[in-house]
Amino acid sequence: MNYPLLAEMTGSIHVGLAALGAAIGVGLIGMGASSAVGRNPGAATPILVQAILAIAFAEAIVFYALFLVR
């Protein structure tokens, strides 16, 4: 059996699923932030700061997955 090929495919699936989860998370964060600004436009700046931080944490998951594979 070809174990290195199987390990490489598993790692690629691992990174792909992490990227998919992060993309869904970023979309949900953006949706929530735009909805919150629509309800309360005066709080746009604090909402933007919190959304950017949350997006950065969601994107960090992909980098963790990349470093675990390589």
C-alpha positions in Angstrom: 0.0 0.0 0.0 1.2 3.5 -0.8 1.2 5.2 2.6 2.9 8.5 1.7 0.3 9.2 -1.0 -2.5 8.4 1.5 -0.9 10.7 4.1 -0.6 13.5 1.6 -4.2 13.2 0.5 -5.4 13.1 4.1 -3.4 16.3 4.8 -4.9 18.0 1.8 -8.4 17.2 2.9 -7.5 18.4 6.4 -6.4 21.8 5.1 -9.4 22.0 2.7 -11.9 21.4 5.5 -10.1 24.0 7.7 -10.3 26.6 4.9 -14.0 25.8 4.3 -14.8 26.2 8.0 -12.9 29.5 8.2 -14.7 30.8 5.1 -18.1 29.9 6.5 -17.1 31.5 9.8 -15.9 34.7 8.1 -19.2 34.9 6.2 -21.2 34.5 9.4 -19.2 37.1 11.2 -19.7 39.6 8.3 -23.4 38.8 8.2 -23.7 39.4 11.9 -21.6 42.6 11.8 -23.6 44.1 8.9 -26.9 43.2 10.7 -25.7 44.8 13.9 -24.6 48.0 12.1 -28.0 48.1 10.4 -29.7 48.0 13.7 -27.4 50.5 15.5 -25.4 52.7 13.0 -23.9 54.7 15.9 -22.0 51.7 17.1 -20.4 51.0 13.8 -16.8 51.5 14.9 -16.8 49.1 17.9 -18.7 46.5 15.9 -16.1 46.8 13.1 -13.2 46.4 15.6 -14.8 43.3 17.1 -15.6 41.8 13.6 -12.0 42.3 12.4 -10.7 40.6 15.5 -13.1 37.7 15.1 -12.2 37.3 11.4 -8.5 37.2 12.3 -9.1 34.4 14.8 -11.2 32.5 12.2 -8.5 32.8 9.6 -5.8 31.7 12.1 -7.4 28.2 12.0 -6.3 27.8 8.4 -2.7 28.7 9.2 -2.7 26.2 12.1 -3.9 23.5 9.7 -1.3 24.4 7.2 1.5 24.3 9.7 0.3 20.9 11.1 0.4 19.4 7.6 3.8 20.7 6.5 
